Amino acid sequence: MKDTPATTTLYRPTGPAELKLVADEGFRAWPPRLPDQPIFYPVTNEEYAVQIARDWNASDDETGFVTAFDVEASYLGRFDCQVVGDAAVHTEYWIPAEQLDEFNSNIVGEIRVLRAFRGIPPVEVSAESELASVIGS
């Protein structure tokens, strides 16, 4: 039997455009950062990911998604966890854009879509149906 590496679950709030690129990669990798995005910042807990997806990303025209994925814990240990807000849940990792390919190679399994939010005020909607509309199935 093959040993499974220890993993840490991370979360990422994302919009439809980025999620489509993730789908194009078979839900196995995050797309390269844009030139004005020097870091990739997955968050450490679902509560914080929900806050961002619901309160910042969702609108009448856009869906805010919450994703989860597992990363090899030994690799993630190279990075410091950053506290970025005034609440204990506001924690994330800062992965330099030039290291994203290596980060992606340390993802174990698939990137999963957990939740979706839409509207003003934002409400939770079916993640499955919103994802289907993004990937066209």
N, C-alpha and C positions, 0 to 999 in steps of 0.2 A: 504494500500500500504506500502511495506517495504521501509524503508529509505536506501539509498545507501550511503556507506561511502565516504567521500572525498578522492580522490586518487591523486597520483603524477605519471606521466608517466616517466619511466626510460628506458634506452636503453642498449643493450649489444652487442658488436661485438663478434662474435663467429665463430668457425670453424665447419666443418662437424661432427667430433666426439662428441663434446659437444651437438650439435644440435640434433643428433640422440638420445642421452640420454634424452634430453628435450622432444622429440617426444615420447619416451618410457613412459614418465610420463604424456602423454596426453596434453602436452604443458601447464602444470599447475605448474611445479616446476623446479628449477635448480638442477643439480646433485651435490653430495657432492664434495668438493674440494679434490684434490690430496694431498698427504702428503707435497709436496713442495709448496703448494698454501695456505698460512695462511689466505688469505682474498678473498672475492668475491667482485668484484668492478664493479657494474653497473654505467654507465655514465649518465649524466643529460640531454644530448641533442643529437639529431640525427646527427648533423654536426660532433661532436667528434667521435661518433660511426662509421660514414662513414669513417673518416680519418683512424681509426684503422683497420677496416675491409678491406678497399681498399689498404692502404699503408703498412700494416704489415702482415695481414692474407692472402691476396690473392696471388696466384702464379699460374703457369701453372698446378700444381698438386692439389691445394687446392682452395676452395671457401671461401671467407670471407663473412659472413652474418651479417646483421644488424637486430636485434630483438628489439621489444618494449613490455613493459608490465606495468601494473598499480599496484601500491602498496598503501596500506592504508596510507594516509598522516600522521595520528596521530602516527602510528608506525614508519614511516621513520624519524619523528622528533626526535627520540632518537639518531640519528647519525648526525655527522657534515659533511657538504659537503666539500670535499677536492679540492683545486686547485692544479693540478699536472703538469701543463705545463706553457709555456710562453704566451699562448693565453687565453682570457677570456672564451672560450668554453671548455677548458681542465679541466672539473670538474667532480667529481665522488664521490660515497659513498664507504666507506670501511666497509664491513660487515665481522666480524670475522667468519672464517670457522665454528666454533662450534655453531654459531647462524644462520646458513643457513636454518635449518629446520623451525625455528621460522619465519625467513624472508619469506620463501616459503609460510607459512600459512597465510601471510598477502598480498599475491598477489591476486588481484581481477581480475577475468576473465582469459583469456588465454594469453600465450606468443605468440606474433605475429611476423612472419618473414616479414620484410619490403623490404629489398634490398639484392642483392648479387653481388659480384665482383669476377672476375677471370682473370688470365693471367698476362703477363709481357710485356708491362705495363698493369696494371689492367684496365679492362673495366666493366661497369655494365652489368650484364646478367640477364636473367629471374629468379627472386627469386623463382617463382612457380616451374619451371622445375628443378632448382638446389635442391630445397627442396625435390621434388619427387625422385631425384636420391639418396638423403641421406636416406630417410625413406623407399625407395624401393616400391613406389607405382606409 
